[in-house]
Amino acid sequence: MAYNNLGSHFDAAKQISIDDILSNLGVWDSRESIVDGIVVVSHSRTTRGKEVTIQSTYHPKTYEEGDKVQFVKGGNDAFPIHKFDFIRDMLCGGNELAAITWVSNNAPVKRSWLVDLGDLVKAEEGLSEPISDERNHIVALAARQVLRIKADELAKLELAEESFRREGAIPQPMSVIDWLQEPDQVAQFRIEELWVKGGNNFIVAPNKGGKTTLVLNVLKALVDGGLFLGKFNTLPVTRNVGIINFELSPSQYKRWIRKLELRNVANVKVWNLRGLPNPFRTPTSRAHFVAQLLENNIEVLIIDPFSSAFTGKNAKENEEVKEFLLLIDSLAAQGNVEEYLLVVHAGHDGTRARGASTLADHPDATWFIGKGEAGRLRTFRAEGRDVSYTEEAITLGVDGITLTLTGLTKADSVLENMKLHVSNFVGKNPNCMQVKLRLRLREQIR
């Protein structure tokens, strides 16, 4: 849109020095020369591999700048253009009102918003003189802007109301007197001592620490009942267990599950999502996932691992991680999931979850898998609300899948392991020297 130098904002733009305008576009190199008694200043810079040069002028005695600039290189205009046009096109992306606002804010003499808006009205209508009822026209235009703002606010409120209708209202608070008179749950634990009924647990384990093996042992206990880790009574599901497998290939996961020899294999539903879209990524995909949870009657959900499920940008940012974990809580509730188990990679020291500290605060309980030197020894411990189990060594069965607690602490397990190696080595080498025995032990326990 051409203003034909009629708007008062053109006069205001002339008062802004070209150096102040260009300072908003980066660093420029300037060179001066005198042509016909006028100082011509060439301003140059390279941006994105393209050289841009413009020229401005000023009077050598009065230092009054010309009101126009001209592109020499890198611009589309071969003829001088007004400073306002340059501001509009280069600083404001062609937005007239944004340019008026910028000029009004940066001119040495501040001007009324209504006057600037009047200039815009005149420019829109191609008028060279003020219209007869200019103030009413300005007020009408301003009113339209107010209506647009109100329409935006109403649209946001409507979206919020729609979201509220979709999610439902929170329940009314309960009287504690009435609440205490209600019968308690028959079962207080999903897995005795380790997993409170209705609670959500995390597994924290180092890389290649056996977390998937532990998950499959949980699956076995949830589906078939019996003892978890050979010690803890488990309340089996009455519906189904769902597993989201992000890490293993479907063929490998199938082999591992087959090793479990599940009696109630029909109660297991698996999402093999390695390399496939994340169900938590968008509102649409999440709604579809909730529908699948309901359709498949999922009672307990296992997500393996958090790092693949997380949809935020930074897993070290508490706010992002907290928002995602609350999202999982919400989806589980919408999908009628009673409990979920989330697998989290451990940090470098192996004692806490990798990433934001909220990963330690959010779960009702956390199970930790520890690794001994050279990764040969595995330990298990648990902590949380109504959950506390001190570190104990675990052993892998001959089937390559079943884990069992040994009843030994980590130190005791190392000692027993050492005794076993001594006995075996001496049995095979009855006249061995002490030095050879020590070397053999170092090889075995490291």
Secondary structure, DSSP 8 states (H G I E B T S, - for coil): ---TT-SHHHHHHHTS-HHHHHGGG---EEEEEEETTEEEEEEEEEETTEEEEEEEEE-TTT--B-SEEEEEES-S-SS-EEHHHHIIIIISTT-HHHHHHHHHHHSSS---HHHHHHHHHHHHHT-SS--TTHHHHHHHHHHHHHHHHHHHHHHHHHHHHHHHHHH--------HHHHHHS---S-SEEETTTEETT--EEEEE-TTSSHHHHHHHHHHHHHH-EEETTTEEE---SSEEEEEE-SS-HHHHHHHHHHH--S-GGGEEEEE-TTS--TTSSHHHHHHHHHHHHHTTEEEEEEE-HHHH--SS-TT-HHHHHHHHHHHHHHHHHTT--EEEEEEEB-TTSSSBSS-THHHHSSSEEEEEEE-GGG--EEEEEEETTEEEEEEEEEE-TTSS-EEE-S--HHHHHHHHHHHHHHHHHHH-TT--HHHHHHHHHHHH-
